[in-house]
Amino acid sequence: MSYEWRSTSIKIILALFFISLLLFAFSFVNHTAYTGESFAKDYNLPIGQSMFEGDSILGENQSIQLPLLGNLPFMAHQIKSLDLQGILITLTTGTVPFDFTTISTEGIDSYGKAQGFEGPGYLTYEGNQLAVKAPHTYVWGYSAPYKILTKTSDGVDVVENGTVVESIPTSEIKNTDFGGKYYNTTTIQNWYNYDSDKSNFTLERGIVNFSDGRNNISAGNVSIIFGDNVSDYVAAYPDGTLIVLYMGNVTEEDGEVYSTSLGSHPEYGDGVREFNARSFVDAWNNTVIPPNSSGNGKAYIDFGSASDSNAPGGSASHGVCPPARVLRAAVLAEGFGLPVGMCGDNDAVLFGFNPSEDIKVTNNHDYPVKIVMWTEGSGTGMAIYGKIERFIPS
């Protein structure tokens, strides 16, 4: 910076200082003493909304301008940051931007932008002041239907966030284009043909009841805030599943690997058994369970049936028990309880429980865990493996 420009800048600052002294007597004229809570209510701030560094807590509003004479102290943040353009605008318009440091405790700069953290933070109250909090080491929430089809007597209603946005007659269901990664128009037609009126089919899932209390989010915002991988994970699991959405600095630690082989039971059909064993592994592989919570396997997993006179209804999904024994061994070794839907016998899965959605594994650690399962080979000698991965805070 040249000597002349430095000298000019100093003169401008000194001039502003003297102007401030002259106007001090007017500094309380029409001044409204805000708290963070009262300001949020007056200006409808999105309390609970997820935010990243640099986002404005004002949402669509770019700034809040107040009369200069009633809010002269707010010029201080312009002077401290040498915001010469802002100072000139203030002096020529007679208005000054609100200084958000006067009603906040952390995470918000004087202009109302989130600062000082990494990852998806959120706007909240701290006492009666505002704060944008950094995400906790782990953030999780429940998946919940956001966009659904509801069967009616003459078609389906498309319901989005609780509001009917479209009604489709029965004859037009075959022409809909609601296909996702895990379902298509045929899936929807089959659901419509076999389910009763008022039943629902989930098209998209959002997240509700966050562990840190932030606002519920729509299906579209899952990917925007937490990424495409998380969005894909949410889509793969049933409504009501607890989902780990974010992890900060963690160390991954492997548990012991457990294994078995499929074995042969030709009376149930070894081909069906292999299919079911692979389906079980697919259902549970890479399932992440939040701290002190229960988790289930994926949705949209098909299991074949084999005749069994001892089973209710005369058939069962034989072949799921070998991988279920591997899962049971891994979770019990981790110090967890026996999963819901299992027993301690060789036939590990109880009749009447879907081997994916109905079995519940409870993680009693203070950190998330991931269930990892895989197979090697094929046929009755197929090997089945499983382990627990721990995400320990660094």
C-alpha positions as CSV (number, residue, x, y, z in Angstrom):
1,M,0.0,0.0,0.0
2,S,1.4,3.4,-1.0
3,Y,2.1,6.2,1.6
4,E,-0.6,8.4,0.0
5,W,-3.3,5.7,0.2
6,R,-2.3,4.8,3.8
7,S,-2.5,8.4,4.8
8,T,-5.9,8.7,3.1
9,S,-7.2,5.6,4.8
10,I,-6.1,6.9,8.2
11,K,-7.8,10.2,7.6
12,I,-11.0,8.5,6.6
13,I,-11.0,6.4,9.8
14,L,-10.2,9.4,11.9
15,A,-13.0,11.3,10.3
16,L,-15.4,8.5,11.0
17,F,-14.2,8.4,14.6
18,F,-15.1,12.1,15.0
19,I,-18.4,11.6,13.3
20,S,-19.1,8.8,15.7
21,L,-18.4,11.1,18.6
22,L,-20.7,13.9,17.2
23,L,-23.5,11.4,16.6
24,F,-23.1,9.6,19.9
25,A,-25.9,11.6,21.4
26,F,-28.2,10.1,18.8
27,S,-27.1,6.5,19.3
28,F,-30.2,5.4,21.2
29,V,-32.7,7.2,19.0
30,N,-35.3,4.6,17.8
31,H,-32.9,1.9,18.9
32,T,-34.4,-1.6,19.4
33,A,-32.5,-3.8,21.9
34,Y,-32.6,-7.2,20.3
35,T,-31.7,-10.6,21.7
36,G,-31.0,-13.5,19.4
37,E,-34.4,-15.0,20.2
38,S,-36.4,-11.8,19.5
39,F,-34.5,-11.0,16.3
40,A,-35.1,-14.6,15.0
41,K,-38.8,-14.1,15.6
42,D,-39.0,-10.7,14.1
43,Y,-37.1,-11.7,11.0
44,N,-38.3,-15.3,10.8
45,L,-34.8,-16.8,10.9
46,P,-34.6,-20.6,10.1
47,I,-33.7,-21.8,13.5
48,G,-32.6,-25.5,13.3
49,Q,-31.6,-25.3,9.7
50,S,-28.4,-27.0,8.6
51,M,-25.7,-24.7,7.5
52,F,-22.2,-24.7,6.0
53,E,-19.5,-22.2,6.6
54,G,-20.2,-19.0,4.5
55,D,-24.0,-19.6,4.5
56,S,-26.1,-16.6,5.6
57,I,-28.4,-17.1,8.6
58,L,-30.8,-14.7,6.9
59,G,-31.7,-17.2,4.2
60,E,-33.0,-15.3,1.2
61,N,-32.6,-11.9,2.8
62,Q,-29.2,-10.5,1.9
63,S,-28.9,-8.1,4.9
64,I,-30.9,-6.3,7.5
65,Q,-30.5,-2.5,7.2
66,L,-31.3,-0.3,10.2
67,P,-31.4,3.5,10.6
68,L,-27.9,4.8,11.4
69,L,-28.8,7.3,14.0
70,G,-30.6,4.7,16.1
71,N,-27.9,2.1,15.7
72,L,-24.6,3.9,15.4
73,P,-22.6,1.3,17.3
74,F,-23.3,-1.1,14.4
75,M,-20.7,0.8,12.4
76,A,-18.0,-0.6,14.6
77,H,-17.8,-3.9,12.6
78,Q,-17.5,-2.0,9.3
79,I,-14.7,0.1,10.7
80,K,-12.9,-2.9,12.3
81,S,-13.0,-4.8,9.0
82,L,-12.0,-1.6,6.9
83,D,-15.1,-2.1,4.9
84,L,-14.7,1.3,3.1
85,Q,-17.4,0.5,0.6
86,G,-19.9,-0.4,3.3
87,I,-19.0,2.7,5.3
88,L,-19.6,5.0,2.3
89,I,-22.9,3.3,1.6
90,T,-23.9,3.7,5.3
91,L,-23.0,7.4,5.3
92,T,-24.8,8.1,2.0
93,T,-28.0,6.0,2.7
94,G,-28.3,6.7,6.4
95,T,-28.7,3.0,7.1
96,V,-26.3,0.5,8.7
97,P,-26.1,-3.4,8.5
98,F,-27.1,-5.2,11.6
99,D,-24.1,-6.4,13.6
100,F,-24.9,-10.1,14.4
101,T,-22.1,-10.4,16.9
102,T,-24.3,-8.4,19.3
103,I,-26.9,-11.3,19.4
104,S,-24.8,-14.4,18.9
105,T,-22.3,-16.5,20.9
106,E,-20.4,-18.5,18.3
107,G,-20.3,-19.5,14.6
108,I,-21.7,-16.2,13.2
109,D,-19.7,-13.2,11.9
110,S,-20.9,-9.6,12.1
111,Y,-22.6,-9.8,8.7
112,G,-24.6,-12.9,9.7
113,K,-22.6,-15.5,7.9
114,A,-21.7,-18.9,9.4
115,Q,-18.0,-19.3,10.2
116,G,-15.4,-21.2,12.1
117,F,-16.4,-24.9,11.6
118,E,-16.3,-27.7,9.1
119,G,-19.1,-29.9,7.9
120,P,-22.9,-29.4,8.2
121,G,-23.5,-27.2,11.2
122,Y,-26.9,-25.9,12.3
123,L,-28.5,-22.6,13.5
124,T,-29.8,-22.7,17.0
125,Y,-30.3,-20.8,20.2
126,E,-27.7,-20.7,23.0
127,G,-29.7,-19.2,25.9
128,N,-31.5,-16.2,24.3
129,Q,-28.7,-15.7,21.8
130,L,-28.0,-17.2,18.3
131,A,-25.3,-19.7,17.5
132,V,-24.3,-21.8,14.5
133,K,-23.0,-25.0,16.0
134,A,-20.5,-27.2,14.4
135,P,-21.7,-30.8,13.8
136,H,-21.1,-33.3,16.6
137,T,-18.6,-36.1,15.9
138,Y,-21.6,-38.2,14.9
139,V,-25.0,-37.0,13.5
140,W,-27.8,-39.4,12.9
141,G,-31.6,-39.4,12.4
142,Y,-34.5,-41.5,11.4
143,S,-35.5,-42.1,7.8
144,A,-39.2,-41.2,7.2
145,P,-41.5,-41.2,4.2
146,Y,-41.4,-37.8,2.4
147,K,-43.1,-38.6,-0.9
148,I,-45.4,-41.6,-1.0
149,L,-48.2,-43.2,-3.0
150,T,-51.4,-43.9,-1.1
151,K,-53.8,-46.4,-2.5
152,T,-57.4,-45.2,-3.0
153,S,-60.5,-46.9,-4.3
154,D,-60.0,-45.6,-7.8
155,G,-56.2,-45.1,-8.1
156,V,-53.4,-43.6,-6.1
157,D,-52.7,-40.2,-4.4
158,V,-49.2,-38.8,-4.7
159,V,-48.5,-37.3,-1.2
160,E,-45.5,-35.1,-0.6
161,N,-44.7,-34.0,2.9
162,G,-48.2,-34.7,4.0
163,T,-50.0,-32.9,1.1
164,V,-51.7,-34.5,-1.8
165,V,-50.1,-33.1,-4.9
166,E,-51.6,-35.4,-7.6
167,S,-54.3,-38.1,-8.0
168,I,-53.7,-40.8,-10.5
169,P,-56.5,-43.1,-11.7
170,T,-56.0,-46.8,-11.8
171,S,-55.8,-47.0,-15.6
172,E,-52.8,-44.5,-15.6
173,I,-50.6,-46.2,-13.0
174,K,-48.9,-48.3,-15.6
175,N,-47.8,-45.0,-17.3
176,T,-46.3,-43.4,-14.3
177,D,-42.5,-42.7,-14.1
178,F,-41.7,-43.1,-10.4
179,G,-38.9,-45.5,-11.0
180,G,-36.0,-45.5,-8.4
181,K,-32.9,-47.5,-7.9
182,Y,-34.8,-50.2,-6.0
183,Y,-38.3,-50.2,-7.6
184,N,-40.0,-49.5,-10.9
185,T,-43.4,-49.1,-12.4
186,T,-44.0,-52.9,-12.3
187,T,-43.1,-52.9,-8.5
188,I,-45.7,-50.2,-8.0
189,Q,-48.3,-52.0,-10.0
190,N,-47.8,-55.2,-8.0
191,W,-48.1,-53.2,-4.7
192,Y,-51.3,-51.6,-6.0
193,N,-52.8,-55.0,-7.1
194,Y,-52.1,-56.8,-3.8
195,D,-52.2,-54.2,-1.0
196,S,-55.4,-52.9,0.6
197,D,-56.8,-49.4,0.3
198,K,-55.1,-46.6,2.3
199,S,-51.8,-48.6,2.2
200,N,-48.7,-46.6,1.3
201,F,-45.7,-47.1,-1.0
202,T,-42.6,-44.9,-0.2
203,L,-41.0,-43.1,-3.2
204,E,-38.6,-40.8,-1.3
205,R,-37.4,-40.6,2.3
206,G,-36.3,-37.6,4.3
207,I,-34.7,-37.5,7.8
208,V,-36.5,-36.6,11.0
209,N,-35.6,-36.5,14.8
210,F,-32.0,-35.7,14.4
211,S,-29.6,-36.6,17.2
212,D,-28.6,-32.9,17.6
213,G,-32.1,-31.4,17.3
214,R,-31.7,-29.8,14.0
215,N,-34.7,-29.5,11.6
216,N,-36.2,-32.4,9.7
217,I,-35.1,-32.4,6.0
218,S,-36.7,-33.5,2.7
219,A,-35.4,-36.3,0.5
220,G,-33.8,-33.8,-1.8
221,N,-31.9,-32.1,1.0
222,V,-30.3,-35.4,2.2
223,S,-27.9,-35.4,-0.7
224,I,-27.4,-31.6,-0.6
225,I,-26.4,-31.6,3.1
226,F,-24.9,-35.0,3.6
227,G,-23.9,-36.2,0.2
228,D,-25.0,-38.6,-2.5
229,N,-23.6,-41.7,-0.7
230,V,-25.8,-41.0,2.3
231,S,-28.8,-40.3,0.1
232,D,-28.3,-43.7,-1.6
233,Y,-28.0,-45.4,1.8
234,V,-31.3,-43.8,3.0
235,A,-33.0,-45.0,-0.1
236,A,-31.9,-48.6,0.4
237,Y,-33.3,-49.0,4.0
238,P,-36.8,-49.2,5.3
239,D,-38.8,-46.3,6.7
240,G,-37.9,-45.7,10.3
241,T,-34.3,-46.8,10.1
242,L,-31.8,-45.0,12.1
243,I,-29.2,-43.5,9.7
244,V,-25.7,-42.2,10.5
245,L,-25.5,-39.1,8.4
246,Y,-22.2,-37.6,9.3
247,M,-19.0,-38.6,11.0
248,G,-16.2,-36.2,11.9
249,N,-12.7,-37.3,12.9
250,V,-12.8,-41.0,13.7
251,T,-10.5,-44.0,13.7
252,E,-11.7,-47.2,12.1
253,E,-11.0,-50.3,14.0
254,D,-11.8,-53.9,12.8
255,G,-13.3,-56.5,15.0
256,E,-12.6,-60.2,14.7
257,V,-13.7,-62.0,11.5
258,Y,-16.2,-64.9,11.9
259,S,-17.0,-67.4,9.2
260,T,-18.9,-70.5,8.3
261,S,-19.8,-72.4,5.1
262,L,-23.2,-72.9,3.5
263,G,-23.3,-76.7,3.8
264,S,-25.8,-78.9,2.1
265,H,-29.4,-79.6,2.9
266,P,-30.8,-81.0,-0.4
267,E,-34.2,-81.5,1.2
268,Y,-34.7,-77.7,1.1
269,G,-33.0,-77.2,-2.2
270,D,-29.3,-76.1,-2.1
271,G,-29.8,-73.7,-5.0
272,V,-32.5,-71.7,-3.1
273,R,-30.4,-71.9,0.1
274,E,-27.4,-70.3,-1.7
275,F,-29.6,-67.6,-3.1
276,N,-31.0,-66.8,0.4
277,A,-27.6,-66.8,2.0
278,R,-26.3,-64.3,-0.6
279,S,-29.4,-62.2,-0.1
280,F,-28.8,-62.2,3.7
281,V,-25.2,-61.0,3.2
282,D,-26.4,-58.3,0.8
283,A,-29.0,-57.2,3.3
284,W,-26.6,-56.6,6.1
285,N,-23.3,-55.8,4.5
286,N,-22.2,-52.2,5.2
287,T,-25.1,-51.5,7.6
288,V,-24.0,-48.7,10.0
289,I,-25.7,-48.5,13.4
290,P,-25.5,-45.3,15.5
291,P,-24.3,-45.2,19.1
292,N,-26.6,-46.9,21.7
293,S,-29.2,-47.6,19.0
294,S,-30.7,-50.5,17.1
295,G,-30.4,-51.2,13.4
296,N,-31.9,-53.4,10.8
297,G,-30.9,-54.7,7.3
298,K,-31.9,-53.2,3.9
299,A,-35.3,-53.0,2.2
300,Y,-36.1,-54.5,-1.2
301,I,-34.2,-57.8,-0.5
302,D,-35.9,-60.9,-1.9
303,F,-35.7,-64.3,-0.2
304,G,-36.8,-67.6,-1.8
305,S,-39.0,-70.1,-0.1
306,A,-38.4,-73.8,0.4
307,S,-41.0,-76.3,1.5
308,D,-40.8,-77.1,5.2
309,S,-43.6,-78.9,7.1
310,N,-42.3,-77.6,10.4
311,A,-42.6,-74.0,9.4
312,P,-45.7,-71.9,9.8
313,G,-47.4,-71.8,6.4
314,G,-45.4,-74.8,5.2
315,S,-42.4,-73.0,3.9
316,A,-39.4,-71.0,5.0
317,S,-36.4,-69.0,3.7
318,H,-33.9,-71.7,4.3
319,G,-30.2,-70.7,3.7
320,V,-30.4,-67.5,5.8
321,C,-29.3,-69.3,9.0
322,P,-25.6,-69.8,8.1
323,P,-24.9,-66.1,7.5
324,A,-27.2,-65.3,10.5
325,R,-24.9,-67.4,12.7
326,V,-21.9,-65.4,11.4
327,L,-23.7,-62.1,12.2
328,R,-24.8,-63.4,15.6
329,A,-21.2,-64.5,16.5
330,A,-19.8,-61.1,15.5
331,V,-22.3,-59.0,17.5
332,L,-22.2,-61.2,20.6
333,A,-18.4,-61.0,20.5
334,E,-18.7,-57.2,20.4
335,G,-20.6,-57.4,23.7
336,F,-24.0,-56.7,22.1
337,G,-27.1,-58.7,23.1
338,L,-28.7,-61.4,21.0
339,P,-30.4,-59.7,18.0
340,V,-34.2,-59.5,18.0
341,G,-35.5,-62.2,15.6
342,M,-32.7,-64.6,16.4
343,C,-32.1,-67.4,18.8
344,G,-29.1,-69.3,20.0
345,D,-29.8,-72.5,18.0
346,N,-28.2,-73.7,14.8
347,D,-31.4,-72.4,13.0
348,A,-30.5,-68.9,14.0
349,V,-33.4,-67.0,12.5
350,L,-36.8,-67.3,14.2
351,F,-39.9,-68.1,12.0
352,G,-42.0,-65.1,11.3
353,F,-39.1,-62.6,11.1
354,N,-38.0,-61.1,7.8
355,P,-34.2,-61.9,7.8
356,S,-33.4,-58.3,6.8
357,E,-36.0,-55.8,7.9
358,D,-37.2,-57.5,11.1
359,I,-34.0,-58.6,12.7
360,K,-32.6,-55.8,15.0
361,V,-29.0,-55.5,16.1
362,T,-28.4,-53.2,19.1
363,N,-25.1,-51.3,19.3
364,N,-24.4,-50.5,23.0
365,H,-21.2,-48.6,22.2
366,D,-20.9,-44.8,22.4
367,Y,-19.8,-44.8,18.8
368,P,-21.2,-46.2,15.5
369,V,-20.4,-49.6,14.2
370,K,-20.6,-51.1,10.7
371,I,-21.5,-54.7,9.9
372,V,-19.4,-56.0,7.1
373,M,-20.3,-59.4,5.4
374,W,-19.0,-61.1,2.3
375,T,-18.9,-64.5,0.6
376,E,-16.2,-66.5,-1.3
377,G,-16.8,-69.3,-3.7
378,S,-20.2,-70.8,-4.6
379,G,-22.4,-73.8,-4.1
380,T,-22.6,-75.8,-0.8
381,G,-19.0,-75.0,0.0
382,M,-19.5,-71.2,-0.3
383,A,-17.7,-69.5,2.6
384,I,-19.5,-66.7,4.5
385,Y,-17.7,-64.1,6.5
386,G,-18.6,-61.2,8.8
387,K,-17.1,-58.7,11.2
388,I,-17.8,-55.5,13.0
389,E,-16.0,-52.2,12.2
390,R,-15.8,-49.6,14.9
391,F,-15.8,-45.8,14.3
392,I,-14.0,-44.5,17.4
393,P,-13.6,-40.8,17.9
394,S,-10.0,-39.6,17.2
